[in-house]
Amino acid sequence: MDLSRRTFLGGAAAIAGTLAMPHVARANAAANAYFNGYQDDNGFQYRRTNLNRIEPVWRKQMVKYFSPEPPGTVVVDTTNHFLYWIWENNTALRYGVGVGREGFKWYGRARIDRKALWPRWVPPPEMLKRQPDLPRKVDGGAANNPLGPRALYLYRNGQDLGYRLHGTLEPWSIGHDVSSGCIRMLPEDVIDLYQRCPKGTAVLVLEHLGANAG
């Protein structure tokens, strides 16, 4: 009996799908290796980061840091993928971050004028133009919410700049140019920073800190 074209194509697609499954499984296993269970937080859960999979340079740590900015200021070095919360005596608490990819980087001064626990995510119009299949809104606490458990919103002269310091669902992206301009942090790190930064905290985003980086 001759195979119809539809039967042949359907069978070929099924075979191709079966052959692709090991690759998908390996990719999922690689991603899951970055997580270590779940953590309850304010009525929701986030996936805990498996820090053994995060290079030591990107983990939260106290470092020597020389800056004219006063203690309590947030300084972001987008070139070296570090966020510094300035401490006293020429030290800072340093976090590894993911920053804007080429064409989406920005620099300058801002202020944290809004903070949110488990924020909802609404993609900006320009992002929807680039990716029209994105959801129009994702509720806070949803498993697919890219902001994670916290967001700190950056303003200048009372105007929302559209950029945030927020968590990430992709811990492997820390240390890379990946975002549309926002600063990504591990969920545990953005929770920690959220507690340290009251509204009104000054933020300075630098293109390069050079020798000042600890």
Secondary structure, 3 states (H helix, E strand, C coil): CCCCHHHHHHHHHHHHHHHHHHHHHHHHHHHHCCEEEEEEECCEEEEEECHHHCCHHHCCEEEECCCCCCCCCEEEECCCCEEEEECCCCEEEEEECEEECCCCCCCEEEEEEEEEECCCECCCHHHHHHCCCCCCCECCCCCCCCCCCEEEEEEECCEEEEEEEECCCCHHHCCCEEECCCEECCHHHHHHHHHHCCCCEEEEEECCCHHHCC
